[in-house]
C-alpha cells in the first residue's frame, strides 16, 4: 500500500494543514485526504508542488507499506 509521509514532513516544518494549503494552493480538503491517507488518487501536479515546497523527491513523500497476509 502506498502511503504519504506528509504528516512527517509537515511536523518537521511545524506547519498545519491550513498553512500548507495556503502556501501551495492545494485545497485544504485535498491536503487532509493526503495527510490522512484517505485519497483514492493523487494528482501529479500536487506531487510536484509538494516536493517543491518540502524540497524533497517523491521517494521522500511516499512510502510503500507491505500488507501482511
PDB file with one MODEL, atoms N, CA, C and O in Angstrom:
MODEL        1
ATOM      1  N   UNK A   1       0.834  -1.172   0.000  1.00  0.00           N
ATOM      2  CA  UNK A   1       0.000   0.000   0.000  1.00  0.00           C
ATOM      3  C   UNK A   1       0.883   1.242   0.000  1.00  0.00           C
ATOM      4  O   UNK A   1       1.845   1.326   0.764  1.00  0.00           O
ATOM      5  N   UNK A   2       0.564   2.180  -0.835  1.00  0.00           N
ATOM      6  CA  UNK A   2       1.301   3.435  -0.929  1.00  0.00           C
ATOM      7  C   UNK A   2       0.729   4.415   0.095  1.00  0.00           C
ATOM      8  O   UNK A   2      -0.472   4.684   0.103  1.00  0.00           O
ATOM      9  N   UNK A   3       1.588   4.940   0.948  1.00  0.00           N
ATOM     10  CA  UNK A   3       1.162   5.882   1.973  1.00  0.00           C
ATOM     11  C   UNK A   3       2.004   7.143   1.867  1.00  0.00           C
ATOM     12  O   UNK A   3       3.177   7.092   1.496  1.00  0.00           O
ATOM     13  N   UNK A   4       1.388   8.280   2.199  1.00  0.00           N
ATOM     14  CA  UNK A   4       2.171   9.507   2.190  1.00  0.00           C
ATOM     15  C   UNK A   4       2.898   9.670   3.519  1.00  0.00           C
ATOM     16  O   UNK A   4       2.487   9.138   4.551  1.00  0.00           O
ATOM     17  N   UNK A   5       3.970  10.409   3.459  1.00  0.00           N
ATOM     18  CA  UNK A   5       4.715  10.790   4.657  1.00  0.00           C
ATOM     19  C   UNK A   5       4.472  12.272   4.945  1.00  0.00           C
ATOM     20  O   UNK A   5       5.271  12.939   5.603  1.00  0.00           O
ATOM     21  N   UNK A   6       3.340  12.762   4.429  1.00  0.00           N
ATOM     22  CA  UNK A   6       3.039  14.182   4.535  1.00  0.00           C
ATOM     23  C   UNK A   6       3.010  14.648   5.988  1.00  0.00           C
ATOM     24  O   UNK A   6       3.510  15.727   6.306  1.00  0.00           O
ATOM     25  N   UNK A   7       2.430  13.844   6.862  1.00  0.00           N
ATOM     26  CA  UNK A   7       2.361  14.237   8.272  1.00  0.00           C
ATOM     27  C   UNK A   7       3.750  14.419   8.883  1.00  0.00           C
ATOM     28  O   UNK A   7       3.951  15.278   9.741  1.00  0.00           O
ATOM     29  N   UNK A   8       4.694  13.613   8.440  1.00  0.00           N
ATOM     30  CA  UNK A   8       6.071  13.711   8.951  1.00  0.00           C
ATOM     31  C   UNK A   8       6.740  14.973   8.421  1.00  0.00           C
ATOM     32  O   UNK A   8       7.363  15.720   9.176  1.00  0.00           O
ATOM     33  N   UNK A   9       6.606  15.205   7.114  1.00  0.00           N
ATOM     34  CA  UNK A   9       7.209  16.392   6.513  1.00  0.00           C
ATOM     35  C   UNK A   9       6.613  17.667   7.108  1.00  0.00           C
ATOM     36  O   UNK A   9       7.328  18.641   7.341  1.00  0.00           O
ATOM     37  N   UNK A  10       5.315  17.657   7.351  1.00  0.00           N
ATOM     38  CA  UNK A  10       4.667  18.822   7.948  1.00  0.00           C
ATOM     39  C   UNK A  10       5.150  19.040   9.383  1.00  0.00           C
ATOM     40  O   UNK A  10       5.382  20.177   9.795  1.00  0.00           O
ATOM     41  N   UNK A  11       5.299  17.968  10.133  1.00  0.00           N
ATOM     42  CA  UNK A  11       5.777  18.084  11.515  1.00  0.00           C
ATOM     43  C   UNK A  11       7.196  18.644  11.548  1.00  0.00           C
ATOM     44  O   UNK A  11       7.525  19.462  12.406  1.00  0.00           O
ATOM     45  N   UNK A  12       8.027  18.203  10.619  1.00  0.00           N
ATOM     46  CA  UNK A  12       9.403  18.705  10.563  1.00  0.00           C
ATOM     47  C   UNK A  12       9.433  20.199  10.279  1.00  0.00           C
ATOM     48  O   UNK A  12      10.293  20.910  10.799  1.00  0.00           O
ATOM     49  N   UNK A  13       8.509  20.680   9.463  1.00  0.00           N
ATOM     50  CA  UNK A  13       8.428  22.101   9.128  1.00  0.00           C
ATOM     51  C   UNK A  13       7.547  22.876  10.108  1.00  0.00           C
ATOM     52  O   UNK A  13       7.477  24.104  10.063  1.00  0.00           O
ATOM     53  N   UNK A  14       6.881  22.140  10.991  1.00  0.00           N
ATOM     54  CA  UNK A  14       5.991  22.724  12.005  1.00  0.00           C
ATOM     55  C   UNK A  14       4.909  23.598  11.368  1.00  0.00           C
ATOM     56  O   UNK A  14       4.718  24.758  11.733  1.00  0.00           O
ATOM     57  N   UNK A  15       4.208  22.994  10.400  1.00  0.00           N
ATOM     58  CA  UNK A  15       3.087  23.681   9.777  1.00  0.00           C
ATOM     59  C   UNK A  15       1.848  22.806   9.871  1.00  0.00           C
ATOM     60  O   UNK A  15       1.945  21.584   9.981  1.00  0.00           O
ATOM     61  N   UNK A  16       0.690  23.438   9.826  1.00  0.00           N
ATOM     62  CA  UNK A  16      -0.554  22.679   9.857  1.00  0.00           C
ATOM     63  C   UNK A  16      -1.142  22.584   8.446  1.00  0.00           C
ATOM     64  O   UNK A  16      -0.591  23.138   7.494  1.00  0.00           O
ATOM     65  N   UNK A  17      -2.247  21.888   8.329  1.00  0.00           N
ATOM     66  CA  UNK A  17      -2.841  21.649   7.020  1.00  0.00           C
ATOM     67  C   UNK A  17      -3.270  22.946   6.346  1.00  0.00           C
ATOM     68  O   UNK A  17      -3.089  23.104   5.139  1.00  0.00           O
ATOM     69  N   UNK A  18      -3.836  23.872   7.108  1.00  0.00           N
ATOM     70  CA  UNK A  18      -4.271  25.147   6.530  1.00  0.00           C
ATOM     71  C   UNK A  18      -3.079  25.933   5.994  1.00  0.00           C
ATOM     72  O   UNK A  18      -3.146  26.509   4.909  1.00  0.00           O
ATOM     73  N   UNK A  19      -1.993  25.954   6.754  1.00  0.00           N
ATOM     74  CA  UNK A  19      -0.785  26.672   6.317  1.00  0.00           C
ATOM     75  C   UNK A  19      -0.210  26.048   5.058  1.00  0.00           C
ATOM     76  O   UNK A  19       0.239  26.763   4.162  1.00  0.00           O
ATOM     77  N   UNK A  20      -0.217  24.719   4.979  1.00  0.00           N
ATOM     78  CA  UNK A  20       0.280  24.047   3.774  1.00  0.00           C
ATOM     79  C   UNK A  20      -0.616  24.356   2.585  1.00  0.00           C
ATOM     80  O   UNK A  20      -0.128  24.603   1.482  1.00  0.00           O
ATOM     81  N   UNK A  21      -1.913  24.343   2.805  1.00  0.00           N
ATOM     82  CA  UNK A  21      -2.858  24.674   1.744  1.00  0.00           C
ATOM     83  C   UNK A  21      -2.630  26.097   1.243  1.00  0.00           C
ATOM     84  O   UNK A  21      -2.588  26.335   0.036  1.00  0.00           O
ATOM     85  N   UNK A  22      -2.485  27.032   2.162  1.00  0.00           N
ATOM     86  CA  UNK A  22      -2.269  28.434   1.793  1.00  0.00           C
ATOM     87  C   UNK A  22      -0.960  28.603   1.025  1.00  0.00           C
ATOM     88  O   UNK A  22      -0.902  29.364   0.059  1.00  0.00           O
ATOM     89  N   UNK A  23       0.086  27.900   1.448  1.00  0.00           N
ATOM     90  CA  UNK A  23       1.408  28.043   0.834  1.00  0.00           C
ATOM     91  C   UNK A  23       1.506  27.394  -0.539  1.00  0.00           C
ATOM     92  O   UNK A  23       2.273  27.845  -1.389  1.00  0.00           O
ATOM     93  N   UNK A  24       0.725  26.328  -0.759  1.00  0.00           N
ATOM     94  CA  UNK A  24       0.852  25.568  -2.009  1.00  0.00           C
ATOM     95  C   UNK A  24      -0.281  25.804  -2.991  1.00  0.00           C
ATOM     96  O   UNK A  24      -0.129  25.542  -4.184  1.00  0.00           O
ATOM     97  N   UNK A  25      -1.410  26.293  -2.511  1.00  0.00           N
ATOM     98  CA  UNK A  25      -2.569  26.444  -3.377  1.00  0.00           C
ATOM     99  C   UNK A  25      -3.358  25.157  -3.552  1.00  0.00           C
ATOM    100  O   UNK A  25      -4.338  25.132  -4.296  1.00  0.00           O
ATOM    101  N   UNK A  26      -2.949  24.099  -2.887  1.00  0.00           N
ATOM    102  CA  UNK A  26      -3.691  22.836  -2.905  1.00  0.00           C
ATOM    103  C   UNK A  26      -4.812  22.969  -1.877  1.00  0.00           C
ATOM    104  O   UNK A  26      -4.575  23.410  -0.752  1.00  0.00           O
ATOM    105  N   UNK A  27      -6.022  22.593  -2.257  1.00  0.00           N
ATOM    106  CA  UNK A  27      -7.172  22.752  -1.370  1.00  0.00           C
ATOM    107  C   UNK A  27      -7.004  22.051  -0.034  1.00  0.00           C
ATOM    108  O   UNK A  27      -6.359  21.007   0.056  1.00  0.00           O
ATOM    109  N   UNK A  28      -7.595  22.641   1.012  1.00  0.00           N
ATOM    110  CA  UNK A  28      -7.459  22.068   2.358  1.00  0.00           C
ATOM    111  C   UNK A  28      -8.042  20.663   2.440  1.00  0.00           C
ATOM    112  O   UNK A  28      -7.482  19.805   3.121  1.00  0.00           O
ATOM    113  N   UNK A  29      -9.156  20.413   1.759  1.00  0.00           N
ATOM    114  CA  UNK A  29      -9.744  19.071   1.773  1.00  0.00           C
ATOM    115  C   UNK A  29      -8.809  18.062   1.106  1.00  0.00           C
ATOM    116  O   UNK A  29      -8.696  16.923   1.559  1.00  0.00           O
ATOM    117  N   UNK A  30      -8.150  18.473   0.047  1.00  0.00           N
ATOM    118  CA  UNK A  30      -7.198  17.596  -0.639  1.00  0.00           C
ATOM    119  C   UNK A  30      -6.002  17.318   0.262  1.00  0.00           C
ATOM    120  O   UNK A  30      -5.565  16.174   0.383  1.00  0.00           O
ATOM    121  N   UNK A  31      -5.473  18.362   0.894  1.00  0.00           N
ATOM    122  CA  UNK A  31      -4.363  18.186   1.842  1.00  0.00           C
ATOM    123  C   UNK A  31      -4.778  17.214   2.938  1.00  0.00           C
ATOM    124  O   UNK A  31      -4.003  16.336   3.317  1.00  0.00           O
ATOM    125  N   UNK A  32      -5.991  17.365   3.446  1.00  0.00           N
ATOM    126  CA  UNK A  32      -6.488  16.483   4.505  1.00  0.00           C
ATOM    127  C   UNK A  32      -6.533  15.030   4.042  1.00  0.00           C
ATOM    128  O   UNK A  32      -6.154  14.128   4.789  1.00  0.00           O
ATOM    129  N   UNK A  33      -6.992  14.803   2.822  1.00  0.00           N
ATOM    130  CA  UNK A  33      -7.033  13.426   2.300  1.00  0.00           C
ATOM    131  C   UNK A  33      -5.631  12.850   2.154  1.00  0.00           C
ATOM    132  O   UNK A  33      -5.414  11.680   2.470  1.00  0.00           O
ATOM    133  N   UNK A  34      -4.674  13.647   1.681  1.00  0.00           N
ATOM    134  CA  UNK A  34      -3.287  13.167   1.581  1.00  0.00           C
ATOM    135  C   UNK A  34      -2.725  12.899   2.975  1.00  0.00           C
ATOM    136  O   UNK A  34      -2.085  11.872   3.201  1.00  0.00           O
ATOM    137  N   UNK A  35      -2.961  13.813   3.899  1.00  0.00           N
ATOM    138  CA  UNK A  35      -2.455  13.719   5.272  1.00  0.00           C
ATOM    139  C   UNK A  35      -2.968  12.454   5.963  1.00  0.00           C
ATOM    140  O   UNK A  35      -2.216  11.771   6.658  1.00  0.00           O
ATOM    141  N   UNK A  36      -4.247  12.150   5.766  1.00  0.00           N
ATOM    142  CA  UNK A  36      -4.880  11.005   6.429  1.00  0.00           C
ATOM    143  C   UNK A  36      -4.873   9.726   5.596  1.00  0.00           C
ATOM    144  O   UNK A  36      -5.451   8.718   6.002  1.00  0.00           O
ATOM    145  N   UNK A  37      -4.226   9.763   4.443  1.00  0.00           N
ATOM    146  CA  UNK A  37      -4.166   8.604   3.531  1.00  0.00           C
ATOM    147  C   UNK A  37      -5.552   8.079   3.171  1.00  0.00           C
ATOM    148  O   UNK A  37      -5.776   6.870   3.114  1.00  0.00           O
ATOM    149  N   UNK A  38      -6.478   9.005   2.930  1.00  0.00           N
ATOM    150  CA  UNK A  38      -7.825   8.614   2.509  1.00  0.00           C
ATOM    151  C   UNK A  38      -8.077   8.973   1.049  1.00  0.00           C
ATOM    152  O   UNK A  38      -9.208   8.885   0.570  1.00  0.00           O
ATOM    153  N   UNK A  39      -7.021   9.378   0.344  1.00  0.00           N
ATOM    154  CA  UNK A  39      -7.150   9.740  -1.073  1.00  0.00           C
ATOM    155  C   UNK A  39      -7.263   8.479  -1.921  1.00  0.00           C
ATOM    156  O   UNK A  39      -6.731   7.428  -1.563  1.00  0.00           O
ATOM    157  N   UNK A  40      -7.966   8.596  -3.058  1.00  0.00           N
ATOM    158  CA  UNK A  40      -8.054   7.483  -3.997  1.00  0.00           C
ATOM    159  C   UNK A  40      -7.023   7.622  -5.107  1.00  0.00           C
ATOM    160  O   UNK A  40      -6.543   6.629  -5.654  1.00  0.00           O
ATOM    161  N   UNK A  41      -6.692   8.856  -5.429  1.00  0.00           N
ATOM    162  CA  UNK A  41      -5.652   9.117  -6.421  1.00  0.00           C
ATOM    163  C   UNK A  41      -4.992  10.428  -6.044  1.00  0.00           C
ATOM    164  O   UNK A  41      -5.561  11.243  -5.318  1.00  0.00           O
ATOM    165  N   UNK A  42      -3.789  10.619  -6.546  1.00  0.00           N
ATOM    166  CA  UNK A  42      -3.059  11.849  -6.264  1.00  0.00           C
ATOM    167  C   UNK A  42      -2.643  12.465  -7.588  1.00  0.00           C
ATOM    168  O   UNK A  42      -2.142  11.780  -8.480  1.00  0.00           O
ATOM    169  N   UNK A  43      -2.854  13.736  -7.698  1.00  0.00           N
ATOM    170  CA  UNK A  43      -2.560  14.482  -8.906  1.00  0.00           C
ATOM    171  C   UNK A  43      -1.042  14.665  -9.038  1.00  0.00           C
ATOM    172  O   UNK A  43      -0.376  15.034  -8.071  1.00  0.00           O
ATOM    173  N   UNK A  44      -0.501  14.409 -10.222  1.00  0.00           N
ATOM    174  CA  UNK A  44       0.939  14.576 -10.448  1.00  0.00           C
ATOM    175  C   UNK A  44       1.368  16.010 -10.161  1.00  0.00           C
ATOM    176  O   UNK A  44       2.451  16.242  -9.624  1.00  0.00           O
ATOM    177  N   UNK A  45       0.524  16.965 -10.516  1.00  0.00           N
ATOM    178  CA  UNK A  45       0.837  18.365 -10.251  1.00  0.00           C
ATOM    179  C   UNK A  45       0.983  18.608  -8.748  1.00  0.00           C
ATOM    180  O   UNK A  45       1.859  19.360  -8.321  1.00  0.00           O
ATOM    181  N   UNK A  46       0.123  17.971  -7.944  1.00  0.00           N
ATOM    182  CA  UNK A  46       0.216  18.110  -6.489  1.00  0.00           C
ATOM    183  C   UNK A  46       1.515  17.515  -5.962  1.00  0.00           C
ATOM    184  O   UNK A  46       2.124  18.068  -5.046  1.00  0.00           O
ATOM    185  N   UNK A  47       1.940  16.400  -6.529  1.00  0.00           N
ATOM    186  CA  UNK A  47       3.218  15.799  -6.123  1.00  0.00           C
ATOM    187  C   UNK A  47       4.349  16.777  -6.402  1.00  0.00           C
ATOM    188  O   UNK A  47       5.216  16.987  -5.554  1.00  0.00           O
ATOM    189  N   UNK A  48       4.341  17.374  -7.591  1.00  0.00           N
ATOM    190  CA  UNK A  48       5.374  18.352  -7.946  1.00  0.00           C
ATOM    191  C   UNK A  48       5.366  19.540  -6.989  1.00  0.00           C
ATOM    192  O   UNK A  48       6.419  19.983  -6.533  1.00  0.00           O
ATOM    193  N   UNK A  49       4.170  20.052  -6.686  1.00  0.00           N
ATOM    194  CA  UNK A  49       4.047  21.200  -5.789  1.00  0.00           C
ATOM    195  C   UNK A  49       4.564  20.844  -4.392  1.00  0.00           C
ATOM    196  O   UNK A  49       5.330  21.602  -3.797  1.00  0.00           O
ATOM    197  N   UNK A  50       4.141  19.690  -3.876  1.00  0.00           N
ATOM    198  CA  UNK A  50       4.566  19.290  -2.531  1.00  0.00           C
ATOM    199  C   UNK A  50       6.067  19.039  -2.467  1.00  0.00           C
ATOM    200  O   UNK A  50       6.728  19.445  -1.511  1.00  0.00           O
ATOM    201  N   UNK A  51       6.600  18.377  -3.476  1.00  0.00           N
ATOM    202  CA  UNK A  51       8.052  18.124  -3.488  1.00  0.00           C
ATOM    203  C   UNK A  51       8.831  19.432  -3.570  1.00  0.00           C
ATOM    204  O   UNK A  51       9.867  19.582  -2.923  1.00  0.00           O
ATOM    205  N   UNK A  52       8.338  20.370  -4.360  1.00  0.00           N
ATOM    206  CA  UNK A  52       8.992  21.674  -4.451  1.00  0.00           C
ATOM    207  C   UNK A  52       8.919  22.399  -3.109  1.00  0.00           C
ATOM    208  O   UNK A  52       9.912  22.971  -2.658  1.00  0.00           O
ATOM    209  N   UNK A  53       7.764  22.379  -2.478  1.00  0.00           N
ATOM    210  CA  UNK A  53       7.586  23.053  -1.191  1.00  0.00           C
ATOM    211  C   UNK A  53       8.503  22.460  -0.118  1.00  0.00           C
ATOM    212  O   UNK A  53       9.164  23.197   0.614  1.00  0.00           O
ATOM    213  N   UNK A  54       8.541  21.138  -0.029  1.00  0.00           N
ATOM    214  CA  UNK A  54       9.342  20.472   1.004  1.00  0.00           C
ATOM    215  C   UNK A  54      10.792  20.236   0.575  1.00  0.00           C
ATOM    216  O   UNK A  54      11.604  19.731   1.350  1.00  0.00           O
ATOM    217  N   UNK A  55      11.108  20.609  -0.678  1.00  0.00           N
ATOM    218  CA  UNK A  55      12.462  20.398  -1.213  1.00  0.00           C
ATOM    219  C   UNK A  55      12.870  18.935  -1.049  1.00  0.00           C
ATOM    220  O   UNK A  55      13.907  18.608  -0.472  1.00  0.00           O
ATOM    221  N   UNK A  56      12.003  18.071  -1.586  1.00  0.00           N
ATOM    222  CA  UNK A  56      12.224  16.632  -1.467  1.00  0.00           C
ATOM    223  C   UNK A  56      11.899  15.960  -2.796  1.00  0.00           C
ATOM    224  O   UNK A  56      11.472  16.611  -3.749  1.00  0.00           O
ATOM    225  N   UNK A  57      12.104  14.667  -2.841  1.00  0.00           N
ATOM    226  CA  UNK A  57      11.753  13.877  -4.017  1.00  0.00           C
ATOM    227  C   UNK A  57      10.471  13.100  -3.704  1.00  0.00           C
ATOM    228  O   UNK A  57      10.076  13.000  -2.543  1.00  0.00           O
ATOM    229  N   UNK A  58       9.821  12.551  -4.733  1.00  0.00           N
ATOM    230  CA  UNK A  58       8.651  11.705  -4.458  1.00  0.00           C
ATOM    231  C   UNK A  58       8.981  10.543  -3.519  1.00  0.00           C
ATOM    232  O   UNK A  58       8.119  10.092  -2.765  1.00  0.00           O
ATOM    233  N   UNK A  59      10.215  10.060  -3.561  1.00  0.00           N
ATOM    234  CA  UNK A  59      10.618   8.981  -2.642  1.00  0.00           C
ATOM    235  C   UNK A  59      10.538   9.422  -1.183  1.00  0.00           C
ATOM    236  O   UNK A  59      10.307   8.604  -0.294  1.00  0.00           O
ATOM    237  N   UNK A  60      10.730  10.713  -0.944  1.00  0.00           N
ATOM    238  CA  UNK A  60      10.635  11.236   0.416  1.00  0.00           C
ATOM    239  C   UNK A  60       9.185  11.466   0.830  1.00  0.00           C
ATOM    240  O   UNK A  60       8.863  11.471   2.018  1.00  0.00           O
ATOM    241  N   UNK A  61       8.319  11.655  -0.157  1.00  0.00           N
ATOM    242  CA  UNK A  61       6.916  11.967   0.102  1.00  0.00           C
ATOM    243  C   UNK A  61       6.062  10.726   0.331  1.00  0.00           C
ATOM    244  O   UNK A  61       5.029  10.788   0.998  1.00  0.00           O
ATOM    245  N   UNK A  62       6.501   9.598  -0.226  1.00  0.00           N
ATOM    246  CA  UNK A  62       5.716   8.360  -0.135  1.00  0.00           C
ATOM    247  C   UNK A  62       6.538   7.228   0.463  1.00  0.00           C
ATOM    248  O   UNK A  62       7.768   7.227   0.418  1.00  0.00           O
ATOM    249  N   UNK A  63       5.819   6.271   1.022  1.00  0.00           N
ATOM    250  CA  UNK A  63       6.432   5.026   1.461  1.00  0.00           C
ATOM    251  C   UNK A  63       5.514   3.879   1.060  1.00  0.00           C
ATOM    252  O   UNK A  63       4.298   4.042   0.954  1.00  0.00           O
ATOM    253  N   UNK A  64       6.110   2.739   0.844  1.00  0.00           N
ATOM    254  CA  UNK A  64       5.334   1.555   0.491  1.00  0.00           C
ATOM    255  C   UNK A  64       5.250   0.685   1.736  1.00  0.00           C
ATOM    256  O   UNK A  64       6.263   0.314   2.331  1.00  0.00           O
ATOM    257  N   UNK A  65       4.030   0.373   2.108  1.00  0.00           N
ATOM    258  CA  UNK A  65       3.788  -0.498   3.257  1.00  0.00           C
ATOM    259  C   UNK A  65       3.332  -1.846   2.732  1.00  0.00           C
ATOM    260  O   UNK A  65       2.317  -1.939   2.042  1.00  0.00           O
ATOM    261  N   UNK A  66       4.068  -2.875   3.054  1.00  0.00           N
ATOM    262  CA  UNK A  66       3.743  -4.225   2.627  1.00  0.00           C
ATOM    263  C   UNK A  66       2.653  -4.771   3.549  1.00  0.00           C
ATOM    264  O   UNK A  66       2.821  -4.817   4.768  1.00  0.00           O
ATOM    265  N   UNK A  67       1.545  -5.179   2.955  1.00  0.00           N
ATOM    266  CA  UNK A  67       0.464  -5.762   3.742  1.00  0.00           C
ATOM    267  C   UNK A  67       0.799  -7.211   4.069  1.00  0.00           C
ATOM    268  O   UNK A  67       1.183  -7.987   3.193  1.00  0.00           O
ATOM    269  N   UNK A  68       0.649  -7.563   5.332  1.00  0.00           N
ATOM    270  CA  UNK A  68       0.888  -8.935   5.761  1.00  0.00           C
ATOM    271  C   UNK A  68      -0.389  -9.734   5.609  1.00  0.00           C
ATOM    272  O   UNK A  68      -1.470  -9.276   5.977  1.00  0.00           O
ATOM    273  N   UNK A  69      -0.258 -10.921   5.070  1.00  0.00           N
ATOM    274  CA  UNK A  69      -1.437 -11.791   4.877  1.00  0.00           C
ATOM    275  C   UNK A  69      -1.499 -12.863   5.911  1.00  0.00           C
ATOM    276  O   UNK A  69      -2.420 -13.679   5.900  1.00  0.00           O
TER     277      UNK A  69
ENDMDL
END
